[in-house]
Amino acid sequence: MKKIIAGIILVLVAICAYAQKDVTQFLGIPIDGSKSAMIQKLKSKGFRANSYKKDVLEGEFNGVDVNIHIATNGDKVCRIMVCDANPVDERSIQIRFNNLCRQFEKNPKYMSIGDHLIPDDEDIAYGITVNNKRYEAVFYQYPAELSDTTLLRKKLLPIILEKYTLEQLANPTVWKTHARMTP
């Protein structure tokens, strides 16, 4: 199992090396410039300044009224957060969350590990308030030259199959690392 993890890490390092050429985009705008430039570009797409918060934009995204928050590292944009402008009920949250996850899953530009969907019988409020549960999904963007998953599989699968069988990959063993601290 440690070799599988090491192999996957090597593959991810290689992908990251290719990814340095790629820049994530939001609505066709590269997320790599200054905050003021990003705000201007989003305004040109129809978003407008929020009357209560200076650095928040509002508008419509994916058919819903939203607020857009721009996170920076220094003055360089590093993250865009899109959140509902209006309060919604639990069922609406579940439906929207699951629909967004399905959109990303169907998009060949992104990949994710695991199932993120919220089950129909989930008590979201209970999960958040009592169990401190977070509902989140993480999707990774493939580098542009590897956005075709068939191409990605053709490149990665032979490397992985040199060390592991398909059965081993389908049923990986669980391993734990124990660290001992000495005084």
PyMOL commands that place a pseudoatom at each C-alpha (Angstrom):
pseudoatom trace, name=CA, resn=MET, resi=1, chain=A, elem=C, hetatm=0, pos=[0.000, 0.000, 0.000]
pseudoatom trace, name=CA, resn=LYS, resi=2, chain=A, elem=C, hetatm=0, pos=[2.865, 2.377, 0.758]
pseudoatom trace, name=CA, resn=LYS, resi=3, chain=A, elem=C, hetatm=0, pos=[4.138, 1.805, -2.764]
pseudoatom trace, name=CA, resn=ILE, resi=4, chain=A, elem=C, hetatm=0, pos=[0.715, 2.688, -4.178]
pseudoatom trace, name=CA, resn=ILE, resi=5, chain=A, elem=C, hetatm=0, pos=[0.735, 5.958, -2.236]
pseudoatom trace, name=CA, resn=ALA, resi=6, chain=A, elem=C, hetatm=0, pos=[4.315, 6.682, -3.326]
pseudoatom trace, name=CA, resn=GLY, resi=7, chain=A, elem=C, hetatm=0, pos=[3.391, 5.957, -6.948]
pseudoatom trace, name=CA, resn=ILE, resi=8, chain=A, elem=C, hetatm=0, pos=[0.359, 8.205, -6.780]
pseudoatom trace, name=CA, resn=ILE, resi=9, chain=A, elem=C, hetatm=0, pos=[2.431, 10.991, -5.207]
pseudoatom trace, name=CA, resn=LEU, resi=10, chain=A, elem=C, hetatm=0, pos=[4.964, 10.739, -8.035]
pseudoatom trace, name=CA, resn=VAL, resi=11, chain=A, elem=C, hetatm=0, pos=[2.184, 10.937, -10.605]
pseudoatom trace, name=CA, resn=LEU, resi=12, chain=A, elem=C, hetatm=0, pos=[0.662, 13.949, -8.842]
pseudoatom trace, name=CA, resn=VAL, resi=13, chain=A, elem=C, hetatm=0, pos=[4.039, 15.694, -8.792]
pseudoatom trace, name=CA, resn=ALA, resi=14, chain=A, elem=C, hetatm=0, pos=[4.326, 15.133, -12.529]
pseudoatom trace, name=CA, resn=ILE, resi=15, chain=A, elem=C, hetatm=0, pos=[0.825, 16.475, -13.076]
pseudoatom trace, name=CA, resn=CYS, resi=16, chain=A, elem=C, hetatm=0, pos=[1.593, 19.511, -10.919]
pseudoatom trace, name=CA, resn=ALA, resi=17, chain=A, elem=C, hetatm=0, pos=[4.665, 20.203, -13.027]
pseudoatom trace, name=CA, resn=TYR, resi=18, chain=A, elem=C, hetatm=0, pos=[2.432, 20.315, -16.099]
pseudoatom trace, name=CA, resn=ALA, resi=19, chain=A, elem=C, hetatm=0, pos=[-0.165, 22.353, -14.206]
pseudoatom trace, name=CA, resn=GLN, resi=20, chain=A, elem=C, hetatm=0, pos=[2.252, 25.235, -13.731]
pseudoatom trace, name=CA, resn=LYS, resi=21, chain=A, elem=C, hetatm=0, pos=[1.391, 26.210, -17.307]
pseudoatom trace, name=CA, resn=ASP, resi=22, chain=A, elem=C, hetatm=0, pos=[-2.344, 26.056, -16.596]
pseudoatom trace, name=CA, resn=VAL, resi=23, chain=A, elem=C, hetatm=0, pos=[-4.291, 28.672, -14.706]
pseudoatom trace, name=CA, resn=THR, resi=24, chain=A, elem=C, hetatm=0, pos=[-7.704, 27.957, -13.228]
pseudoatom trace, name=CA, resn=GLN, resi=25, chain=A, elem=C, hetatm=0, pos=[-10.425, 30.140, -14.667]
pseudoatom trace, name=CA, resn=PHE, resi=26, chain=A, elem=C, hetatm=0, pos=[-13.720, 31.405, -13.343]
pseudoatom trace, name=CA, resn=LEU, resi=27, chain=A, elem=C, hetatm=0, pos=[-16.232, 32.372, -16.022]
pseudoatom trace, name=CA, resn=GLY, resi=28, chain=A, elem=C, hetatm=0, pos=[-13.344, 32.404, -18.499]
pseudoatom trace, name=CA, resn=ILE, resi=29, chain=A, elem=C, hetatm=0, pos=[-11.274, 34.793, -16.361]
pseudoatom trace, name=CA, resn=PRO, resi=30, chain=A, elem=C, hetatm=0, pos=[-7.865, 33.501, -15.226]
pseudoatom trace, name=CA, resn=ILE, resi=31, chain=A, elem=C, hetatm=0, pos=[-7.532, 33.429, -11.440]
pseudoatom trace, name=CA, resn=ASP, resi=32, chain=A, elem=C, hetatm=0, pos=[-4.032, 34.806, -11.255]
pseudoatom trace, name=CA, resn=GLY, resi=33, chain=A, elem=C, hetatm=0, pos=[-4.114, 38.589, -11.389]
pseudoatom trace, name=CA, resn=SER, resi=34, chain=A, elem=C, hetatm=0, pos=[-4.726, 41.369, -8.908]
pseudoatom trace, name=CA, resn=LYS, resi=35, chain=A, elem=C, hetatm=0, pos=[-7.948, 41.666, -6.934]
pseudoatom trace, name=CA, resn=SER, resi=36, chain=A, elem=C, hetatm=0, pos=[-8.841, 44.999, -8.536]
pseudoatom trace, name=CA, resn=ALA, resi=37, chain=A, elem=C, hetatm=0, pos=[-8.338, 43.551, -12.036]
pseudoatom trace, name=CA, resn=MET, resi=38, chain=A, elem=C, hetatm=0, pos=[-10.506, 40.528, -11.139]
pseudoatom trace, name=CA, resn=ILE, resi=39, chain=A, elem=C, hetatm=0, pos=[-13.258, 42.802, -9.812]
pseudoatom trace, name=CA, resn=GLN, resi=40, chain=A, elem=C, hetatm=0, pos=[-13.211, 44.830, -13.040]
pseudoatom trace, name=CA, resn=LYS, resi=41, chain=A, elem=C, hetatm=0, pos=[-13.357, 41.701, -15.192]
pseudoatom trace, name=CA, resn=LEU, resi=42, chain=A, elem=C, hetatm=0, pos=[-16.270, 40.309, -13.173]
pseudoatom trace, name=CA, resn=LYS, resi=43, chain=A, elem=C, hetatm=0, pos=[-18.078, 43.632, -13.447]
pseudoatom trace, name=CA, resn=SER, resi=44, chain=A, elem=C, hetatm=0, pos=[-17.664, 43.433, -17.229]
pseudoatom trace, name=CA, resn=LYS, resi=45, chain=A, elem=C, hetatm=0, pos=[-19.462, 40.041, -17.008]
pseudoatom trace, name=CA, resn=GLY, resi=46, chain=A, elem=C, hetatm=0, pos=[-22.468, 41.718, -15.363]
pseudoatom trace, name=CA, resn=PHE, resi=47, chain=A, elem=C, hetatm=0, pos=[-21.667, 41.493, -11.656]
pseudoatom trace, name=CA, resn=ARG, resi=48, chain=A, elem=C, hetatm=0, pos=[-22.020, 44.637, -9.563]
pseudoatom trace, name=CA, resn=ALA, resi=49, chain=A, elem=C, hetatm=0, pos=[-20.607, 45.923, -6.302]
pseudoatom trace, name=CA, resn=ASN, resi=50, chain=A, elem=C, hetatm=0, pos=[-22.502, 44.970, -3.156]
pseudoatom trace, name=CA, resn=SER, resi=51, chain=A, elem=C, hetatm=0, pos=[-23.883, 48.089, -1.478]
pseudoatom trace, name=CA, resn=TYR, resi=52, chain=A, elem=C, hetatm=0, pos=[-22.995, 46.783, 2.013]
pseudoatom trace, name=CA, resn=LYS, resi=53, chain=A, elem=C, hetatm=0, pos=[-19.585, 45.220, 1.475]
pseudoatom trace, name=CA, resn=LYS, resi=54, chain=A, elem=C, hetatm=0, pos=[-16.983, 46.923, -0.685]
pseudoatom trace, name=CA, resn=ASP, resi=55, chain=A, elem=C, hetatm=0, pos=[-15.098, 43.849, -1.904]
pseudoatom trace, name=CA, resn=VAL, resi=56, chain=A, elem=C, hetatm=0, pos=[-18.136, 41.631, -2.520]
pseudoatom trace, name=CA, resn=LEU, resi=57, chain=A, elem=C, hetatm=0, pos=[-19.818, 41.418, -5.889]
pseudoatom trace, name=CA, resn=GLU, resi=58, chain=A, elem=C, hetatm=0, pos=[-23.363, 40.286, -6.529]
pseudoatom trace, name=CA, resn=GLY, resi=59, chain=A, elem=C, hetatm=0, pos=[-25.123, 38.904, -9.548]
pseudoatom trace, name=CA, resn=GLU, resi=60, chain=A, elem=C, hetatm=0, pos=[-26.407, 35.685, -11.048]
pseudoatom trace, name=CA, resn=PHE, resi=61, chain=A, elem=C, hetatm=0, pos=[-24.418, 32.476, -11.345]
pseudoatom trace, name=CA, resn=ASN, resi=62, chain=A, elem=C, hetatm=0, pos=[-25.801, 29.139, -12.511]
pseudoatom trace, name=CA, resn=GLY, resi=63, chain=A, elem=C, hetatm=0, pos=[-29.314, 30.588, -12.420]
pseudoatom trace, name=CA, resn=VAL, resi=64, chain=A, elem=C, hetatm=0, pos=[-29.166, 31.773, -8.793]
pseudoatom trace, name=CA, resn=ASP, resi=65, chain=A, elem=C, hetatm=0, pos=[-28.549, 35.161, -7.147]
pseudoatom trace, name=CA, resn=VAL, resi=66, chain=A, elem=C, hetatm=0, pos=[-25.117, 34.977, -5.536]
pseudoatom trace, name=CA, resn=ASN, resi=67, chain=A, elem=C, hetatm=0, pos=[-22.412, 36.956, -3.779]
pseudoatom trace, name=CA, resn=ILE, resi=68, chain=A, elem=C, hetatm=0, pos=[-18.838, 36.572, -4.986]
pseudoatom trace, name=CA, resn=HIS, resi=69, chain=A, elem=C, hetatm=0, pos=[-15.954, 36.880, -2.539]
pseudoatom trace, name=CA, resn=ILE, resi=70, chain=A, elem=C, hetatm=0, pos=[-12.394, 37.144, -3.843]
pseudoatom trace, name=CA, resn=ALA, resi=71, chain=A, elem=C, hetatm=0, pos=[-9.583, 35.782, -1.671]
pseudoatom trace, name=CA, resn=THR, resi=72, chain=A, elem=C, hetatm=0, pos=[-6.030, 36.928, -2.202]
pseudoatom trace, name=CA, resn=ASN, resi=73, chain=A, elem=C, hetatm=0, pos=[-2.515, 36.061, -1.209]
pseudoatom trace, name=CA, resn=GLY, resi=74, chain=A, elem=C, hetatm=0, pos=[-0.946, 39.503, -1.022]
pseudoatom trace, name=CA, resn=ASP, resi=75, chain=A, elem=C, hetatm=0, pos=[-2.791, 41.203, -3.871]
pseudoatom trace, name=CA, resn=LYS, resi=76, chain=A, elem=C, hetatm=0, pos=[-2.800, 38.151, -6.119]
pseudoatom trace, name=CA, resn=VAL, resi=77, chain=A, elem=C, hetatm=0, pos=[-6.134, 36.357, -6.469]
pseudoatom trace, name=CA, resn=CYS, resi=78, chain=A, elem=C, hetatm=0, pos=[-5.923, 32.779, -5.222]
pseudoatom trace, name=CA, resn=ARG, resi=79, chain=A, elem=C, hetatm=0, pos=[-9.552, 31.758, -4.688]
pseudoatom trace, name=CA, resn=ILE, resi=80, chain=A, elem=C, hetatm=0, pos=[-13.101, 32.733, -5.656]
pseudoatom trace, name=CA, resn=MET, resi=81, chain=A, elem=C, hetatm=0, pos=[-16.023, 31.881, -3.378]
pseudoatom trace, name=CA, resn=VAL, resi=82, chain=A, elem=C, hetatm=0, pos=[-19.557, 31.939, -4.723]
pseudoatom trace, name=CA, resn=CYS, resi=83, chain=A, elem=C, hetatm=0, pos=[-22.364, 31.804, -2.148]
pseudoatom trace, name=CA, resn=ASP, resi=84, chain=A, elem=C, hetatm=0, pos=[-26.111, 32.256, -2.182]
pseudoatom trace, name=CA, resn=ALA, resi=85, chain=A, elem=C, hetatm=0, pos=[-27.281, 35.834, -1.786]
pseudoatom trace, name=CA, resn=ASN, resi=86, chain=A, elem=C, hetatm=0, pos=[-30.583, 34.740, -0.235]
pseudoatom trace, name=CA, resn=PRO, resi=87, chain=A, elem=C, hetatm=0, pos=[-31.266, 32.268, 2.573]
pseudoatom trace, name=CA, resn=VAL, resi=88, chain=A, elem=C, hetatm=0, pos=[-32.503, 28.863, 1.427]
pseudoatom trace, name=CA, resn=ASP, resi=89, chain=A, elem=C, hetatm=0, pos=[-34.001, 25.877, 3.202]
pseudoatom trace, name=CA, resn=GLU, resi=90, chain=A, elem=C, hetatm=0, pos=[-32.287, 22.568, 3.914]
pseudoatom trace, name=CA, resn=ARG, resi=91, chain=A, elem=C, hetatm=0, pos=[-33.830, 20.691, 1.011]
pseudoatom trace, name=CA, resn=SER, resi=92, chain=A, elem=C, hetatm=0, pos=[-32.799, 23.436, -1.437]
pseudoatom trace, name=CA, resn=ILE, resi=93, chain=A, elem=C, hetatm=0, pos=[-29.240, 23.300, -0.108]
pseudoatom trace, name=CA, resn=GLN, resi=94, chain=A, elem=C, hetatm=0, pos=[-29.118, 19.550, -0.634]
pseudoatom trace, name=CA, resn=ILE, resi=95, chain=A, elem=C, hetatm=0, pos=[-30.530, 19.757, -4.168]
pseudoatom trace, name=CA, resn=ARG, resi=96, chain=A, elem=C, hetatm=0, pos=[-28.189, 22.587, -5.218]
pseudoatom trace, name=CA, resn=PHE, resi=97, chain=A, elem=C, hetatm=0, pos=[-25.140, 20.925, -3.651]
pseudoatom trace, name=CA, resn=ASN, resi=98, chain=A, elem=C, hetatm=0, pos=[-25.852, 17.597, -5.346]
pseudoatom trace, name=CA, resn=ASN, resi=99, chain=A, elem=C, hetatm=0, pos=[-26.573, 19.269, -8.705]
pseudoatom trace, name=CA, resn=LEU, resi=100, chain=A, elem=C, hetatm=0, pos=[-23.276, 21.189, -8.575]
pseudoatom trace, name=CA, resn=CYS, resi=101, chain=A, elem=C, hetatm=0, pos=[-21.369, 18.010, -7.678]
pseudoatom trace, name=CA, resn=ARG, resi=102, chain=A, elem=C, hetatm=0, pos=[-22.981, 16.188, -10.607]
pseudoatom trace, name=CA, resn=GLN, resi=103, chain=A, elem=C, hetatm=0, pos=[-22.075, 19.056, -12.967]
pseudoatom trace, name=CA, resn=PHE, resi=104, chain=A, elem=C, hetatm=0, pos=[-18.431, 18.839, -11.919]
pseudoatom trace, name=CA, resn=GLU, resi=105, chain=A, elem=C, hetatm=0, pos=[-18.425, 15.021, -12.100]
pseudoatom trace, name=CA, resn=LYS, resi=106, chain=A, elem=C, hetatm=0, pos=[-19.681, 15.155, -15.698]
pseudoatom trace, name=CA, resn=ASN, resi=107, chain=A, elem=C, hetatm=0, pos=[-17.143, 17.799, -16.706]
pseudoatom trace, name=CA, resn=PRO, resi=108, chain=A, elem=C, hetatm=0, pos=[-13.979, 16.129, -18.075]
pseudoatom trace, name=CA, resn=LYS, resi=109, chain=A, elem=C, hetatm=0, pos=[-11.866, 19.089, -16.928]
pseudoatom trace, name=CA, resn=TYR, resi=110, chain=A, elem=C, hetatm=0, pos=[-12.254, 18.084, -13.272]
pseudoatom trace, name=CA, resn=MET, resi=111, chain=A, elem=C, hetatm=0, pos=[-11.703, 15.063, -11.085]
pseudoatom trace, name=CA, resn=SER, resi=112, chain=A, elem=C, hetatm=0, pos=[-12.543, 14.209, -7.532]
pseudoatom trace, name=CA, resn=ILE, resi=113, chain=A, elem=C, hetatm=0, pos=[-11.896, 11.359, -5.190]
pseudoatom trace, name=CA, resn=GLY, resi=114, chain=A, elem=C, hetatm=0, pos=[-14.942, 9.949, -3.456]
pseudoatom trace, name=CA, resn=ASP, resi=115, chain=A, elem=C, hetatm=0, pos=[-18.665, 10.499, -3.489]
pseudoatom trace, name=CA, resn=HIS, resi=116, chain=A, elem=C, hetatm=0, pos=[-19.788, 13.906, -2.272]
pseudoatom trace, name=CA, resn=LEU, resi=117, chain=A, elem=C, hetatm=0, pos=[-23.550, 13.705, -2.689]
pseudoatom trace, name=CA, resn=ILE, resi=118, chain=A, elem=C, hetatm=0, pos=[-25.785, 14.401, 0.299]
pseudoatom trace, name=CA, resn=PRO, resi=119, chain=A, elem=C, hetatm=0, pos=[-28.260, 11.506, 0.767]
pseudoatom trace, name=CA, resn=ASP, resi=120, chain=A, elem=C, hetatm=0, pos=[-31.986, 12.304, 0.575]
pseudoatom trace, name=CA, resn=ASP, resi=121, chain=A, elem=C, hetatm=0, pos=[-32.577, 11.231, 4.180]
pseudoatom trace, name=CA, resn=GLU, resi=122, chain=A, elem=C, hetatm=0, pos=[-29.731, 13.354, 5.602]
pseudoatom trace, name=CA, resn=ASP, resi=123, chain=A, elem=C, hetatm=0, pos=[-30.661, 15.778, 8.401]
pseudoatom trace, name=CA, resn=ILE, resi=124, chain=A, elem=C, hetatm=0, pos=[-28.333, 18.599, 7.381]
pseudoatom trace, name=CA, resn=ALA, resi=125, chain=A, elem=C, hetatm=0, pos=[-29.151, 20.938, 10.272]
pseudoatom trace, name=CA, resn=TYR, resi=126, chain=A, elem=C, hetatm=0, pos=[-28.543, 18.168, 12.822]
pseudoatom trace, name=CA, resn=GLY, resi=127, chain=A, elem=C, hetatm=0, pos=[-25.289, 17.201, 11.143]
pseudoatom trace, name=CA, resn=ILE, resi=128, chain=A, elem=C, hetatm=0, pos=[-24.011, 20.775, 11.245]
pseudoatom trace, name=CA, resn=THR, resi=129, chain=A, elem=C, hetatm=0, pos=[-25.209, 21.841, 14.691]
pseudoatom trace, name=CA, resn=VAL, resi=130, chain=A, elem=C, hetatm=0, pos=[-24.753, 18.637, 16.692]
pseudoatom trace, name=CA, resn=ASN, resi=131, chain=A, elem=C, hetatm=0, pos=[-21.951, 16.811, 14.880]
pseudoatom trace, name=CA, resn=ASN, resi=132, chain=A, elem=C, hetatm=0, pos=[-20.090, 19.864, 13.516]
pseudoatom trace, name=CA, resn=LYS, resi=133, chain=A, elem=C, hetatm=0, pos=[-20.305, 18.228, 10.108]
pseudoatom trace, name=CA, resn=ARG, resi=134, chain=A, elem=C, hetatm=0, pos=[-19.065, 20.100, 7.062]
pseudoatom trace, name=CA, resn=TYR, resi=135, chain=A, elem=C, hetatm=0, pos=[-20.600, 19.518, 3.678]
pseudoatom trace, name=CA, resn=GLU, resi=136, chain=A, elem=C, hetatm=0, pos=[-17.956, 20.157, 1.083]
pseudoatom trace, name=CA, resn=ALA, resi=137, chain=A, elem=C, hetatm=0, pos=[-16.678, 18.748, -2.156]
pseudoatom trace, name=CA, resn=VAL, resi=138, chain=A, elem=C, hetatm=0, pos=[-13.224, 19.147, -3.606]
pseudoatom trace, name=CA, resn=PHE, resi=139, chain=A, elem=C, hetatm=0, pos=[-12.647, 18.903, -7.339]
pseudoatom trace, name=CA, resn=TYR, resi=140, chain=A, elem=C, hetatm=0, pos=[-9.253, 19.133, -8.958]
pseudoatom trace, name=CA, resn=GLN, resi=141, chain=A, elem=C, hetatm=0, pos=[-8.699, 20.674, -12.345]
pseudoatom trace, name=CA, resn=TYR, resi=142, chain=A, elem=C, hetatm=0, pos=[-6.777, 18.553, -14.809]
pseudoatom trace, name=CA, resn=PRO, resi=143, chain=A, elem=C, hetatm=0, pos=[-3.940, 20.315, -16.588]
pseudoatom trace, name=CA, resn=ALA, resi=144, chain=A, elem=C, hetatm=0, pos=[-5.149, 21.422, -20.030]
pseudoatom trace, name=CA, resn=GLU, resi=145, chain=A, elem=C, hetatm=0, pos=[-3.088, 18.824, -21.865]
pseudoatom trace, name=CA, resn=LEU, resi=146, chain=A, elem=C, hetatm=0, pos=[-4.464, 16.069, -19.614]
pseudoatom trace, name=CA, resn=SER, resi=147, chain=A, elem=C, hetatm=0, pos=[-8.090, 17.214, -19.527]
pseudoatom trace, name=CA, resn=ASP, resi=148, chain=A, elem=C, hetatm=0, pos=[-9.139, 14.207, -21.595]
pseudoatom trace, name=CA, resn=THR, resi=149, chain=A, elem=C, hetatm=0, pos=[-9.542, 11.437, -19.012]
pseudoatom trace, name=CA, resn=THR, resi=150, chain=A, elem=C, hetatm=0, pos=[-8.882, 8.808, -21.675]
pseudoatom trace, name=CA, resn=LEU, resi=151, chain=A, elem=C, hetatm=0, pos=[-5.481, 10.373, -22.325]
pseudoatom trace, name=CA, resn=LEU, resi=152, chain=A, elem=C, hetatm=0, pos=[-4.840, 10.596, -18.590]
pseudoatom trace, name=CA, resn=ARG, resi=153, chain=A, elem=C, hetatm=0, pos=[-5.672, 6.914, -18.110]
pseudoatom trace, name=CA, resn=LYS, resi=154, chain=A, elem=C, hetatm=0, pos=[-3.444, 5.971, -21.037]
pseudoatom trace, name=CA, resn=LYS, resi=155, chain=A, elem=C, hetatm=0, pos=[-0.525, 7.795, -19.418]
pseudoatom trace, name=CA, resn=LEU, resi=156, chain=A, elem=C, hetatm=0, pos=[-1.054, 6.830, -15.772]
pseudoatom trace, name=CA, resn=LEU, resi=157, chain=A, elem=C, hetatm=0, pos=[-2.507, 3.346, -15.834]
pseudoatom trace, name=CA, resn=PRO, resi=158, chain=A, elem=C, hetatm=0, pos=[0.543, 1.634, -17.412]
pseudoatom trace, name=CA, resn=ILE, resi=159, chain=A, elem=C, hetatm=0, pos=[2.815, 3.221, -14.796]
pseudoatom trace, name=CA, resn=ILE, resi=160, chain=A, elem=C, hetatm=0, pos=[0.616, 2.060, -11.928]
pseudoatom trace, name=CA, resn=LEU, resi=161, chain=A, elem=C, hetatm=0, pos=[0.051, -1.411, -13.428]
pseudoatom trace, name=CA, resn=GLU, resi=162, chain=A, elem=C, hetatm=0, pos=[3.804, -2.007, -13.460]
pseudoatom trace, name=CA, resn=LYS, resi=163, chain=A, elem=C, hetatm=0, pos=[3.599, -2.436, -9.680]
pseudoatom trace, name=CA, resn=TYR, resi=164, chain=A, elem=C, hetatm=0, pos=[-0.019, -3.379, -8.919]
pseudoatom trace, name=CA, resn=THR, resi=165, chain=A, elem=C, hetatm=0, pos=[-2.773, -5.539, -10.371]
pseudoatom trace, name=CA, resn=LEU, resi=166, chain=A, elem=C, hetatm=0, pos=[-6.226, -4.194, -11.146]
pseudoatom trace, name=CA, resn=GLU, resi=167, chain=A, elem=C, hetatm=0, pos=[-7.557, -6.270, -8.231]
pseudoatom trace, name=CA, resn=GLN, resi=168, chain=A, elem=C, hetatm=0, pos=[-5.105, -4.587, -5.826]
pseudoatom trace, name=CA, resn=LEU, resi=169, chain=A, elem=C, hetatm=0, pos=[-6.166, -1.167, -7.076]
pseudoatom trace, name=CA, resn=ALA, resi=170, chain=A, elem=C, hetatm=0, pos=[-9.863, -2.017, -6.753]
pseudoatom trace, name=CA, resn=ASN, resi=171, chain=A, elem=C, hetatm=0, pos=[-9.408, -3.320, -3.192]
pseudoatom trace, name=CA, resn=PRO, resi=172, chain=A, elem=C, hetatm=0, pos=[-6.560, -1.413, -1.546]
pseudoatom trace, name=CA, resn=THR, resi=173, chain=A, elem=C, hetatm=0, pos=[-5.597, -2.455, 1.937]
pseudoatom trace, name=CA, resn=VAL, resi=174, chain=A, elem=C, hetatm=0, pos=[-5.873, 0.012, 4.748]
pseudoatom trace, name=CA, resn=TRP, resi=175, chain=A, elem=C, hetatm=0, pos=[-2.652, 0.918, 6.517]
pseudoatom trace, name=CA, resn=LYS, resi=176, chain=A, elem=C, hetatm=0, pos=[-1.930, 3.138, 9.456]
pseudoatom trace, name=CA, resn=THR, resi=177, chain=A, elem=C, hetatm=0, pos=[1.180, 5.003, 10.389]
pseudoatom trace, name=CA, resn=HIS, resi=178, chain=A, elem=C, hetatm=0, pos=[2.096, 5.100, 14.035]
pseudoatom trace, name=CA, resn=ALA, resi=179, chain=A, elem=C, hetatm=0, pos=[4.514, 7.725, 15.286]
pseudoatom trace, name=CA, resn=ARG, resi=180, chain=A, elem=C, hetatm=0, pos=[6.214, 7.431, 18.611]
pseudoatom trace, name=CA, resn=MET, resi=181, chain=A, elem=C, hetatm=0, pos=[7.519, 10.495, 20.367]
pseudoatom trace, name=CA, resn=THR, resi=182, chain=A, elem=C, hetatm=0, pos=[10.499, 10.161, 22.638]
pseudoatom trace, name=CA, resn=PRO, resi=183, chain=A, elem=C, hetatm=0, pos=[11.061, 12.530, 25.568]
for i in range(1, 183): cmd.bond("trace and resi %d" % i, "trace and resi %d" % (i + 1))
show_as sticks, trace
zoom trace
